[in-house]
Amino acid sequence: MDILSPDIENINKFIDSNVGIVIAVLESGNSVELKATGYSMFPTLRPGDRVVVKPLVKGELPVPGNVVVYVGNGVKAQRHNGVTEERRNDVTEEKHISISEERHNNITTEQHNSILVMHRLIEIKTDDQNNHQLVTRGDSLNEPDKLWPRQQLLGVAVSYKRSGKEHLIKKFIPDAWRYKYNRRFLWMFGKIKRLSMGPGKLLKSM
């Protein structure tokens, strides 16, 4: 038995629950491994997958089709050592980043101030001032996320580990039929999972 395993597991749990640490690691030029905990990127990513996120070189933009990680909830972030400056109505409020208890790919769909979102980039837009605005969407979601500025971008998800095997994350932009297929597949997956648990286990999990 590897005596380092418990320490590594504890470190991973700490990183997963601390958005500020994730941002600091990526801004230092190092990759980070995050745990997927939701179904918005199903079937590409599933709960329990360990996702490797690579930082971007300064000025670099991801390619549409990449799965990216960004600071969510419409927060335009000026990030310094895990601290976010939120600018609303010309008022600057400095807050330490914290993560919600309820997550969606580590990564929650709830509207909280400081969350990370891991979704697929489907388009990059440029406004009149030549500022880049990014459009993302989960592989199993009905609609794209709200438009968000490049300043919120943290990194690109490049691979994931599942059942002891590592897989590269494919770069593509889903067609309309694929979104429908993914949602149908997710519905079937959930139904089979509930049936396989049996009545007793299902009641305990509720």
N, C-alpha and C positions, 0 to 999 in steps of 0.2 A: 504493500500500500504506500502510495506517495504521501509523505508526511506534509507536503506543501499544499496538497489539495484543499484542505479546509480553509487555509489562508487565502488561496486563490478564489475560492467560492465566496468567502466573505468580502473580498475586495470587489468582485463582480457585483454583488448585491449592493454594496455601498455606492459604486459608480452608477448603477441602474437607478438608484433613488435620489441622486443628487445632480440636478441639471447643471449647476454651476461648475461641478467637477468635469462634467462632459465637455462643456464649452472651453474650460481652461486647457484640457488635454488636447482638444482639436486645434485650438489657437496656438498651442506650443509646437504644432507641426507633427503631432503623433496621432496614430489611429486609435480608435476606441471600440470596444465590443459592447453592444447593448442587447438586452433581452427583449424580444418581441412578445407582447402580452395581449394583443387584440387581433381582430379579423379584418381590419380595413384594407390590408394588403393581401388578403387571401385570394388565390392559393399560393402566390409567390412567397409570402411569409406567413408563418403560423405561430400561435402562442408557444413560447419555449425556445424558439429559434434564437441562436446567438448571432447577432448581425454585426459584421465588421464595418465600421464607418471610417472612411479615409478623409483627411482634411484636404481642402483645396489650396492651391498656391494663390498668393495674393493677386487679385485681379482676374483669376481664372473663373470661368463660368462652366457649369455642367452642361452636358448635351441633353436635349429633350429625349426622353426614354430612360434616363438614369433615375434611380431611386435616390432621393436626396433627404437630408435631415435639416430642419430649420426651426427657429424659435417661432412658436405659433401664437394664435390669438390676436393677430394684427398688431403685435408689439414691434415697433421699429427699434431695433436694439443697437445701441452703441455698447459693445461688450468689452469689459476690462476686468480680467481675473474673476470671472463668475459674477460680475455685477452688471445689471442692465439699467440703462437710463431710459425710462419710458416718457415719451413726449406726447402730451395730450393737451390741446388748447393752449399751446405755448407755455405750458407748465411742465417743468422737468422734475420728475420724481425718481430718486435713485433707490433701487430695491435689490436685495440679494435674491437670486433665482431659486425657487423651490418648486418641487413637482407635486402634482395632485396624487391622492391615494388611488383614484380610479384612473387607470391608464389605458391607452389605445396604441399599441405598438410602442409603448414606453413613454408614453405617448398617448395622450388622452383626447377624447372628443369633447370633454366638458370644457366650458369656457372659463379658464383660469388664467391668471396673468402670465405665468412663466412655465410653459410646457414645450416639449419637443414634438415635432410631427415628422413622421417618416413616410412620405408618399412619393409617387412617381411624377417626375417633371414631364409635363406634356406640351408646354409652350413657354417661350420667353418673349415678352413684349417690351417695346421701348417707347417712352413717352416723349413729349416735345423737348424736354430738357436732357434727352439722351440717357435717362435713368432706366435701368432694367427692372421690369416687373415680372415675377414668375408665377406660372399657373401650374398647380399640382393636383393630383387626384389619386385616391386609393384605388387599387385594382378591383375592389368589389363594391365601391361606393356609387351612388346614383348620380352625384354631381361633383364638379371640381371644387377645390377649396377656394376661398376668397383670394383675390390677387394679393401678392405680398412682395415687398421690396427685396432687392438683392442683399441688403444689409442684414437680413435675418438668416441668410444661408450659412450653414455650419459645415456640411460635408456631404460626401456621396457614399451610399451603402454599396459595397463592392461584393460581399459574399456573406453566406450564413452557414451555421453549423446546425445540423439536425440529425439526431440518432447517431452521433459520433462521426458523421461524414460532413465534409465541407463542400459547398456548392457555390458557384459563381452566380451572381444576380444578373439575369439577362437584361439587356438594354433594348427596349421597344416601346412603342406607343400603342396601347390597345385600341382596337376598333370598337364600334358601338356593339357589335355582336358579342365581342369578347367580354365586355362589362356585363352584359346580360347573362352570358354563360357562367361567369364567375359568381354572380349573385345566385344563380340557380344551383351551381355546384356547392356553394356555401350553405344554402338551405338544405340540400340533400346530406351534406357532411354533418350538419348539426342534428338532423333527424336521426341519422344512423348512429351518431355518437350517443344521443339520448336513449335509443333503443338498446344499444350495447351495454349501457350502464345498468339497465334493469330497474324495476320499480323501486326497490329498496335503496339502491345507491343514488338514484335520481332524487328521492325524497330527502336523503341526507345532504345532498349538494345544494338543495334549494334554501 
